[in-house]
Amino acid sequence: MLTEGDIELINEPQIGIVAANRSGKGPQLTPVWVDTDGSAVLFNTSKGRVKEKLIAADPNVSICVVDNKNPFRWVNVTGTAELIEEGADDHINKLAKKYLGVDEYPYRQEGEERVIVRITPTSRTGA
């Protein structure tokens, strides 16, 4: 469902805004570093953070990625998220390289456990 243009945008160091559901309170919006495996949108977070807890409770999410140089180039993906532990440490390091130009994620907290959030699209819009 992702277009070639979507994949190109997501592969650039753009920020995504993920919307997770807060039961009866409206969405919780969070800026995140984004990635793709070609068919899904991925981001990385720590276990225990609000977005991780909300997604574990309700995996229906949306994420919008907007080109920081051209706000009329964007994609919004709605879908089902899964939390993946395997490879999450390597993934956050890959994102640190993409966004910061460093080999290792520098903001790790002691004892922090990372997870990949993989959003399988059920719908997409974009320009």
Secondary structure, 3 states (H helix, E strand, C coil): CCCHHHHHHHHCCCEEEEEEEECCCEEEEEEEECEECCCCEEEEEECCCHHHHHHHHCCEEEEEEECCCCCCCEEEEEEEEEEECCCHHHHHHHHHHHHHCCCCCCCCCCCCCEEEEEEEEEEEEEC
